[in-house]
Amino acid sequence: MRSQEAFRRLLFVIWGAFILSTTGLFAVVYVGVASGEGLNPAFAAKEQVTFAVVAFALALGSNILLRHFLYLPLARRILESESVAGQRRILVSCVVAWAMTQGMAVLGLVLALLAGSFQVFLPFGGGGLALLLLRKPPRSAFN
């Protein structure tokens, strides 16, 4: 079992890595589309709504996961970070939710490379990054 402080640092390091990698996608998309035309702009234009729906489903799914498996159990004191099982559940819940949130930006990356347009990426990457920033490790996990 890790100490509370070590566990807190671990969660913040993992959260920071997700933020840095999502931020890095902005550079990847910018460099990728600066080279010229997209791989298949017609496909990208036709599938934008599908990609947006999938991104929304990822965001909604991660919200449901965090609420059901993390925030409510912490608020009801069913889950605590002093035990190994509690730390494992908090860690898994956070990492899966953060990965789902970053998935929004990855979808934007694919769509932007297909379309050859950096602007196509902005709502996906910006939304994913904003949600990651809002989903920092819960303070209630360390009380």
BALOBA-1460 file (C-alpha; in Angstrom, 3 decimals):
// residues 143
<rec num="1" residu="m" x="0.000" y="0.000" z="0.000"/>
<rec num="2" residu="r" x="1.278" y="3.439" z="-0.930"/>
<rec num="3" residu="s" x="1.150" y="6.372" z="1.423"/>
<rec num="4" residu="q" x="-1.555" y="8.960" z="0.727"/>
<rec num="5" residu="e" x="1.021" y="11.460" z="-0.534"/>
<rec num="6" residu="a" x="2.718" y="8.940" z="-2.828"/>
<rec num="7" residu="f" x="-0.650" y="7.867" z="-4.209"/>
<rec num="8" residu="r" x="-1.659" y="11.486" z="-4.787"/>
<rec num="9" residu="r" x="1.600" y="12.179" z="-6.639"/>
<rec num="10" residu="l" x="1.132" y="9.070" z="-8.785"/>
<rec num="11" residu="l" x="-2.361" y="10.137" z="-9.842"/>
<rec num="12" residu="f" x="-1.197" y="13.663" z="-10.675"/>
<rec num="13" residu="v" x="1.771" y="12.359" z="-12.698"/>
<rec num="14" residu="i" x="-0.512" y="10.099" z="-14.758"/>
<rec num="15" residu="w" x="-3.066" y="12.907" z="-15.191"/>
<rec num="16" residu="g" x="-0.277" y="15.263" z="-16.283"/>
<rec num="17" residu="a" x="0.945" y="12.720" z="-18.823"/>
<rec num="18" residu="f" x="-2.533" y="12.551" z="-20.367"/>
<rec num="19" residu="i" x="-2.652" y="16.342" z="-20.570"/>
<rec num="20" residu="l" x="0.807" y="16.555" z="-22.164"/>
<rec num="21" residu="s" x="0.072" y="13.851" z="-24.702"/>
<rec num="22" residu="t" x="-3.258" y="15.457" z="-25.629"/>
<rec num="23" residu="t" x="-1.534" y="18.829" z="-25.985"/>
<rec num="24" residu="g" x="1.074" y="17.149" z="-28.181"/>
<rec num="25" residu="l" x="-1.673" y="16.040" z="-30.559"/>
<rec num="26" residu="f" x="-2.184" y="19.698" z="-31.502"/>
<rec num="27" residu="a" x="1.391" y="19.810" z="-32.824"/>
<rec num="28" residu="v" x="1.032" y="16.445" z="-34.569"/>
<rec num="29" residu="v" x="-2.113" y="17.578" z="-36.363"/>
<rec num="30" residu="y" x="-0.636" y="20.958" z="-37.268"/>
<rec num="31" residu="v" x="2.487" y="19.390" z="-38.770"/>
<rec num="32" residu="g" x="0.471" y="16.586" z="-40.373"/>
<rec num="33" residu="v" x="-1.915" y="18.866" z="-42.231"/>
<rec num="34" residu="a" x="0.691" y="21.515" z="-43.080"/>
<rec num="35" residu="s" x="2.138" y="19.154" z="-45.651"/>
<rec num="36" residu="g" x="-0.800" y="19.609" z="-47.982"/>
<rec num="37" residu="e" x="-4.079" y="17.929" z="-48.770"/>
<rec num="38" residu="g" x="-5.865" y="15.421" z="-46.618"/>
<rec num="39" residu="l" x="-5.833" y="11.715" z="-47.237"/>
<rec num="40" residu="n" x="-9.528" y="11.555" z="-48.119"/>
<rec num="41" residu="p" x="-11.354" y="14.891" z="-47.663"/>
<rec num="42" residu="a" x="-14.641" y="13.540" z="-49.093"/>
<rec num="43" residu="f" x="-14.740" y="10.736" z="-46.507"/>
<rec num="44" residu="a" x="-13.822" y="13.150" z="-43.718"/>
<rec num="45" residu="a" x="-16.588" y="15.597" z="-44.648"/>
<rec num="46" residu="k" x="-19.158" y="12.818" z="-44.813"/>
<rec num="47" residu="e" x="-18.113" y="11.237" z="-41.500"/>
<rec num="48" residu="q" x="-17.734" y="14.350" z="-39.313"/>
<rec num="49" residu="v" x="-21.078" y="13.791" z="-37.617"/>
<rec num="50" residu="t" x="-20.247" y="10.150" z="-36.892"/>
<rec num="51" residu="f" x="-16.924" y="11.130" z="-35.343"/>
<rec num="52" residu="a" x="-18.639" y="13.831" z="-33.272"/>
<rec num="53" residu="v" x="-21.234" y="11.345" z="-31.988"/>
<rec num="54" residu="v" x="-18.502" y="8.859" z="-31.022"/>
<rec num="55" residu="a" x="-16.547" y="11.633" z="-29.267"/>
<rec num="56" residu="f" x="-19.685" y="12.634" z="-27.376"/>
<rec num="57" residu="a" x="-20.275" y="8.997" z="-26.395"/>
<rec num="58" residu="l" x="-16.702" y="8.764" z="-25.074"/>
<rec num="59" residu="a" x="-17.154" y="11.929" z="-23.009"/>
<rec num="60" residu="l" x="-20.523" y="10.795" z="-21.676"/>
<rec num="61" residu="g" x="-19.217" y="7.300" z="-20.943"/>
<rec num="62" residu="s" x="-16.260" y="8.646" z="-19.006"/>
<rec num="63" residu="n" x="-18.608" y="10.908" z="-17.004"/>
<rec num="64" residu="i" x="-20.826" y="7.961" z="-16.128"/>
<rec num="65" residu="l" x="-17.807" y="5.830" z="-15.218"/>
<rec num="66" residu="l" x="-16.343" y="8.495" z="-12.951"/>
<rec num="67" residu="r" x="-19.662" y="9.250" z="-11.286"/>
<rec num="68" residu="h" x="-20.653" y="5.633" z="-10.694"/>
<rec num="69" residu="f" x="-17.304" y="4.098" z="-9.771"/>
<rec num="70" residu="l" x="-15.469" y="7.022" z="-8.191"/>
<rec num="71" residu="y" x="-17.281" y="10.203" z="-7.161"/>
<rec num="72" residu="l" x="-20.394" y="8.653" z="-5.589"/>
<rec num="73" residu="p" x="-18.506" y="5.923" z="-3.685"/>
<rec num="74" residu="l" x="-16.057" y="8.547" z="-2.381"/>
<rec num="75" residu="a" x="-18.894" y="10.850" z="-1.316"/>
<rec num="76" residu="r" x="-20.710" y="8.002" z="0.429"/>
<rec num="77" residu="r" x="-17.460" y="6.883" z="2.075"/>
<rec num="78" residu="i" x="-17.805" y="3.423" z="0.530"/>
<rec num="79" residu="l" x="-14.430" y="3.907" z="-1.135"/>
<rec num="80" residu="e" x="-11.282" y="5.193" z="0.550"/>
<rec num="81" residu="s" x="-7.710" y="5.538" z="-0.624"/>
<rec num="82" residu="e" x="-6.103" y="4.103" z="2.502"/>
<rec num="83" residu="s" x="-6.513" y="0.494" z="1.346"/>
<rec num="84" residu="v" x="-4.843" y="-1.244" z="-1.575"/>
<rec num="85" residu="a" x="-8.237" y="-2.116" z="-3.077"/>
<rec num="86" residu="g" x="-9.400" y="1.488" z="-2.744"/>
<rec num="87" residu="q" x="-6.248" y="2.858" z="-4.386"/>
<rec num="88" residu="r" x="-6.539" y="0.329" z="-7.199"/>
<rec num="89" residu="r" x="-10.171" y="1.262" z="-7.885"/>
<rec num="90" residu="i" x="-9.422" y="4.985" z="-7.843"/>
<rec num="91" residu="l" x="-6.415" y="4.532" z="-10.139"/>
<rec num="92" residu="v" x="-8.245" y="2.312" z="-12.638"/>
<rec num="93" residu="s" x="-11.320" y="4.559" z="-12.699"/>
<rec num="94" residu="c" x="-9.234" y="7.674" z="-13.315"/>
<rec num="95" residu="v" x="-6.971" y="6.156" z="-15.973"/>
<rec num="96" residu="v" x="-9.849" y="4.617" z="-17.941"/>
<rec num="97" residu="a" x="-11.858" y="7.864" z="-17.810"/>
<rec num="98" residu="w" x="-8.814" y="9.926" z="-18.835"/>
<rec num="99" residu="a" x="-8.073" y="7.549" z="-21.712"/>
<rec num="100" residu="m" x="-11.679" y="7.767" z="-22.912"/>
<rec num="101" residu="t" x="-11.470" y="11.549" z="-22.731"/>
<rec num="102" residu="q" x="-8.208" y="11.588" z="-24.662"/>
<rec num="103" residu="g" x="-9.922" y="9.356" z="-27.217"/>
<rec num="104" residu="m" x="-11.926" y="12.403" z="-28.271"/>
<rec num="105" residu="a" x="-8.716" y="14.143" z="-29.308"/>
<rec num="106" residu="v" x="-7.454" y="11.021" z="-31.078"/>
<rec num="107" residu="l" x="-10.678" y="10.886" z="-33.113"/>
<rec num="108" residu="g" x="-10.081" y="14.527" z="-34.022"/>
<rec num="109" residu="l" x="-6.533" y="13.664" z="-35.079"/>
<rec num="110" residu="v" x="-7.774" y="10.971" z="-37.456"/>
<rec num="111" residu="l" x="-10.501" y="13.176" z="-38.890"/>
<rec num="112" residu="a" x="-8.169" y="16.167" z="-39.311"/>
<rec num="113" residu="l" x="-5.570" y="14.065" z="-41.131"/>
<rec num="114" residu="l" x="-8.268" y="12.672" z="-43.404"/>
<rec num="115" residu="a" x="-9.710" y="16.138" z="-44.066"/>
<rec num="116" residu="g" x="-6.357" y="17.904" z="-44.274"/>
<rec num="117" residu="s" x="-7.658" y="20.655" z="-41.991"/>
<rec num="118" residu="f" x="-6.366" y="21.753" z="-38.598"/>
<rec num="119" residu="q" x="-9.703" y="23.462" z="-37.856"/>
<rec num="120" residu="v" x="-11.470" y="20.084" z="-37.950"/>
<rec num="121" residu="f" x="-9.302" y="18.976" z="-35.024"/>
<rec num="122" residu="l" x="-9.976" y="21.980" z="-32.779"/>
<rec num="123" residu="p" x="-13.363" y="20.980" z="-31.293"/>
<rec num="124" residu="f" x="-12.170" y="17.428" z="-30.651"/>
<rec num="125" residu="g" x="-8.739" y="18.309" z="-29.291"/>
<rec num="126" residu="g" x="-9.973" y="21.365" z="-27.425"/>
<rec num="127" residu="g" x="-12.895" y="19.466" z="-25.909"/>
<rec num="128" residu="g" x="-10.689" y="16.559" z="-24.865"/>
<rec num="129" residu="l" x="-8.084" y="18.855" z="-23.339"/>
<rec num="130" residu="a" x="-10.705" y="20.928" z="-21.509"/>
<rec num="131" residu="l" x="-12.331" y="17.822" z="-20.032"/>
<rec num="132" residu="l" x="-8.949" y="16.458" z="-18.950"/>
<rec num="133" residu="l" x="-8.159" y="19.734" z="-17.218"/>
<rec num="134" residu="l" x="-11.519" y="19.605" z="-15.439"/>
<rec num="135" residu="r" x="-11.018" y="15.977" z="-14.404"/>
<rec num="136" residu="k" x="-8.046" y="16.299" z="-12.145"/>
<rec num="137" residu="p" x="-7.697" y="13.654" z="-9.456"/>
<rec num="138" residu="p" x="-10.525" y="14.110" z="-6.960"/>
<rec num="139" residu="r" x="-9.570" y="15.926" z="-3.763"/>
<rec num="140" residu="s" x="-11.971" y="13.715" z="-1.805"/>
<rec num="141" residu="a" x="-9.756" y="10.696" z="-2.561"/>
<rec num="142" residu="f" x="-7.030" y="12.056" z="-0.256"/>
<rec num="143" residu="n" x="-8.977" y="13.112" z="2.834"/>
